[in-house]
Amino acid sequence: MVEWMLLVRYSEIALKGRASRRRMERLLVENIRDALASNGVKGKRVWARDARVWVCCFRDEVEAFRVAEHVARVMGVVSVSPVVEQVFHDLNHLVELGREFFKERVKGKVFAVRAHRVGEHDFTSKDVEKLLGEALLKEGARGVNLENPEYEAFVEIRWGQVYFYDKIVRGPGGLPVGSEGVVLSLFSGGIDSPVASWMMLKRGCIVHLLFFNIGGKPHLEGALRVAKVLADKWMYGYKPKLYVIDVRPIVQLISDRVPEHYRIIVLRRAMMRLAEKLALRIGAEALVTGESLGQVASQTLRNLRVIDDATSILVLRPLIGFDKQEIVNKAIEIGTYEESKKLQEYCALGVSKPTTRAKLDEARKFEEESGILDLIDKLVELAEEIDLRSTKLSSQTMHRRNQLLHACEAKPS
């Protein structure tokens, strides 16, 4: 009986030096194993060899393809293909094996053969493509078109083994999670922050999430649903956490004591202070935000500089040059958009005209006079930690689209 396996490709890892490459290959293998276990796939072997990762074995192509879709969500994976491995003796034998594998698949179709070789052989990739193409034409294929075929027959030759396949599941690429340290992402659950978190996962970071609760249980429940999409689909190789800090005491002080046009800036500074304290506690080396330059009032260049003054830790903004539609498109692609767009937006500050050009000395003055600095340490100590992998969500939705509250920020003029 023919056994199916997965051929997993990576790209960026191959550009690293020998020691870094071995370390990242090991991480990639472990993360793939975690992806399999997290999706209930048991009893499969995973190993790296010759610039590929392999997963074995499967009863049939259907099972292999289903698992390939899980593996293709592991950061560092460029693509995955269900393949059949066979041993060949010479070129004629290889062509015969290929003819047998592809003959029913190419009938009535315009096709192309794509061959790739690794190792020393007494034939070229072009030889394989020519001879196998001729053999498949005799099996009822309608014709050959190398530029725009209906069907592509892939042949990967690695020394004395040959792998046949016709499906490629695209992955995110990037680096394996765990290769670039730990970051803490300021996570609202809206459209932007999940995308920013995903992009740092792609760069090899272990990403934990920090949610600032303004709206109580419904607010947390909505954000948790978005966080679960990230955790269950993309956060392989570690145990992702969602930290929750109730910032309603700070919001109340700001609302009572800070002039309206500075309330958003002072709140953002408070959030950065809280995030920095928590990051240091959990060993994170940077903060991540979903800010995009000029998207809302607090995200003008001047205001970002004033906000960053509140913290000394590195702040990463992977979306800084993205426009809103680009962010939405990525959210749809990674699967967070549907839950994010249901999330209620809570506005407890009553801001209609926030400043777009805050002054640092004024922001510091209002911050100190508000009394919020006295709450920072206490609120971090009270932070709740949620294990995203083990958390189960109720089936009852907590979102009502007809009850959306006004957004906290106006667009900058």
N, C-alpha and C positions, 0 to 999 in steps of 0.2 A: 504494500500500500504506500502511495506517495505521501510524504509528510511535508507539511507547510511550515515555514518559519518566517520571521520578520527580518528584513534588512533595514537597518536604521542608519541614516546618514547624518553626519554633522559637518560643519564647515569651519567656523571661526576657531574652534578648538585646535584644528590642524595647523593653524598659524603660530601656535605657541611653541616655546622651547621644549626640549624633551621632558624635563621634570614637570613643568606646568601642564604639558599635554597629558602625561600619565595621570597626574592628580585630577585633572578635569574629566578624563575618561572614566576614572573610578567613580567620581561624583555622578556622572551621567548614568552609569550603570546602576548605581544605588538608587538614583531618583527614578529611573525606569522601573526598577523593582518595586519601589514605593507606589508608583502609579498603578502597576498591576495589582498589588495587594489592595490598594484603596478602592479599586473598581471590581473587586471580587474575583480576580483572575489568579488562579493558584497553579502550582506545579510546573511553572515555566522556568527554563534556564536563560540567564542573561549574561553575556560576556562581550568584551571588546577584543577585536582582532583586525589587523590590517586596515586601520582607519575607518572601521565600521563597527557598529554594535549589532549583535544578533540576539534574537529571542526565539526560543525553540521549546516545544514543537506544538503543532495544531492539527486537529482532525481533518480540517478541510479549509478551503479558501474563505468561506463565509466566516468561520470563527476567527481566522487570522486577520481578516479585514476589520472585524469588530474590535479586536484588541489593538490593531494598528491605529485606530482613531483615538484610543486612550494614550498610547505611546506618543502620538504626534502632538500632544499637549504638554509634553515635558520640555522645559526650557533647555536650549542647546540642540534640540533635534531639528534638522532642516527638513527632512522628509522620511517617510516610512513606506516600505512596499512589502506586501505578502509575496513570498517567493517559494519556488520549489528548487531544492538543491540536488544536483546530480553530478556524478563523476563521469568524465569523458576520457577517451583514450587518444583520439586524434580529431582533426577537423571534421572528417566525414561523420564520425560518431557524434560529435557535437551537433552538427547540422541535423542529423537524424533525430536526436533527442529533442531539438527545437521544433522540428517539423511535427513530431508527435504531440508536443505540448500545445502548439499554437494552431494546429490545422482546423479545429472546429471553431476557434475564436475569430479567424480571419475570413471565413467563408462569406462571399458576397460583399466584402468590404475593400475599400481602398486603404492600403496600409503602408507602414514603413517599419523597417527593422533598425533598432538602435543598439549597437554593441559597444561594450566598454571592457577593456582588458587590463588586468594587473598581473605582472609576472612575465616570464620569458616563454614564448611560444613560437612555433615555426610557421605562424600565419598572423595576419593582421586583423584588426577590427573590421576593416573594409571587406576582407575575404569572407568573414562570417556574415556580414550584412548582405553581400551579393549572393552567396550560395544559399543561405537560408531564405532569402527573398525569392529566389528562383524556385525553391522547393515548395514554398507556400502558395505561389502562383499556380502550381500544378494541383494544389489541394482545393482550388475553387475560389481563391481570393479574386476580387474584381479588378485590381490593379495596384500600382505602386505610385505613391506621391510623397516625396520626402519633405515637401514644404508644408502641406496641409492635409495630412492623412486622417481618415476616419478612425483608424485604429493604429496603435503603436505597440510593437512587439519588442520588449526590452530583454537584452541578454547581457549579463554581467559575468565575465570570466575572470576567475581568481585562481591562478596557477592551475591545478588539475580539477577544480570544481567549476561548474557553470550554474548560474541562477537565472531562471526564467520568470518573467512577471509582466503584467500589463497595467498595474494600478500604482499610483503614487499619491500618498496622503501627505499634504504639506504641513510642516510644523512651524513654530515661531522662529527657529534659529536662536542666535544669541549664545549665552554662556550657561552652564549648569548652575542651578540655584545652590548656593553655599560656597561658591568660588570667590565671591567678592564681599563677604562680611554681612553684617546685620544693619538694617535700617528700620526706622519707625515712620510709618506713613500716616499723616493727618487725614483721616478717612471720614468723609461726611456721608458716604453712600450715594451721593449724587452722581452725575455723569462723569465728572472730571477725575475725582480722586481714585476711583477704581482703575481707570486707565493709567494714571500716573503710577499706581502700585504695580500694575501689570508690567509696565515698561521697566521698572526696577527689578522685578523678577527676571525679566529677559536679560538684564545685564548681570545676572548671577547673584543677586542679593537675596538674603533671607529677609522677607518683609513681614513685619508685624504691624498691626493696624491700631490706631488710636482714634476713638470716637468721642466727640464732645457732645454730651447729651443736653439738649435744650428743651426738648418736648416731652420728656418722660418716657414711659413704656412704649407707646406707639412709635415714637421717634426711634428708639433703640431697636425695636422689632423690625422696622423697615430697613434700617442700615444693616442689621444682621443678615437679612435675606440677601442683600447685595454681597456682603462679605462671604457668605456661604457659596455663592457662585464662584468667586475667586478661589476660595479654599478647596472646593470639591473638584474644580476643573483644572486649576493651574498651580496650586501651591504644593508641589510634590518634593519630597526629600527632607521635610522637617515638620514640626507641629506648629502651625500658624496660630497666633493669638490675636484676639480683639480686646484691647484695653478700653474701658469706659470710664470717663471722668464726667461727673455731673457738674456742669458749669453754671447752673441756674443761680447759685449765690453770687457769682461774679457778674452775670448778666444783670441781676437786680441792682447791684451797686453801680454799675456803669449807667444803667438806665436812669438812676436817681441822681448821679453826681457828675456825669460827664456831658459836656455840650453835645447836642445831637450830631453835628457834623464830624465829630471826632470819635463817636461811639464805636464804629466798626474798626477803626484803627486801634483803639485801646483794647477792644476785645481780641483782635488778631494778635496783638503783642502778648496779651495774657495767655492765649493758646500756645504761642511759641515758648513762653516760659514754662508752662505746664509740660509741654512735649519734651523740652530739653531735660527737665528733671526726670521724667519717666524714662527717656532714652538712656540717660546715664545709669539709671537703676537696672535696666534690663541688658545693658551692654551694647546698645545700638550706637553706631558710629556717625550716623547722619539722620536728618529728618527729610521727609519727602512730602511735597505738597502738589496739588493739582492745579496750581495757578498758571494762568496764561496771560501774557502781558497785554494789558488794556481791556481784558474781557469784562471786568466789573470795576467798580470804583476803587476797591482796596488793592487792585492789581495794576495800578499805574506804576511806572518806574519809580517815581518819587515815594509813593506809599510803600512799595515793597522794601525800599531802603530803610524807611522809618520802622517798618515791622521787623526787619531783620536785626535792627539794633537791639532788640530785646533778648537776643540769644547769641551765644558764642559758638554753638555747634554748627557744623556744616549743614546747609539747607540745599537740597536738590529739587529742581523744578523741571522734570522731564518734558512737560507740556508747554514750556514758556513761549515757544515760537509757533504753537499750533493755533489755528482758528477753531471756532466752535464746531463747524461741520466736520473737520478732520477728527476732532475728539469724539464726536457722535459716531462717526463711521467706525472708529476703532472700538468704541464701546459695543456697537452691534457685532463686530467681528469676534470679540472675546466673550460675548454672551452676557454682559452685565447691563446692557441698555434697558431691557424690558423691566427689570426690577428697579433700576435707578429712576426711571421716569415715573414710577408710581409713588416714589418717596415724597412725603409731605415736606414742604419747606417752612420752617418755623422762624418767625420774626418776632422777637421779644424786645427789640430795641427801638422800634418806632422811628426808623431813620428814613427820611424822604430825600434829603440832599446831602449825602456824605461828601466830605472833601476829597478831591482827587490829587491835591498837592499839600499833603500834611507837612507840618514843620516839626522837626525832631524835638526841639525844646518844649514845644507846646504839648506834644504827645506824652513826653516824660512827665511834665507837670500834671496833666490831667490824670495820668496813671497813678502817680503818687498820691494825689489828693483824693482819689476814689476809694482808697483803702484795699484795693484788690490784691496788692502785693502780699498782704498779711495772710491771704488765703491759699497761696500757691502750694506751699509744702503740705498743708493739711489735705487739700483736695487730691494731690498726687498719692498721698498715703491711703486715701479712701478709694483709689482706683480699683475697679472690678476687672478681673481677668477672665476671659471666656476662651475656652479651647474650641476653636472653630471646627476642627475635624470631628470632634465627638458630639457637638451640639446638634440637637434635633429641633427642627422648626415645626410649629403647629400648622395644620392645613388651612386654618382660618386666616385669610388675608387681613392685614392690618392697614391696608391702604384704601382710601376712598377718594377718587379723583375729584369728585364734586365738593370736597372739603379742603382743597389745597389752600394754604394760607399765603399771604403776600410774601414775596421774596424779600430777604433782609437787605439786599443791595440793589441800588439803581444803577443803570448803565451810565458810564461816564459820558458827559456831553463833549 
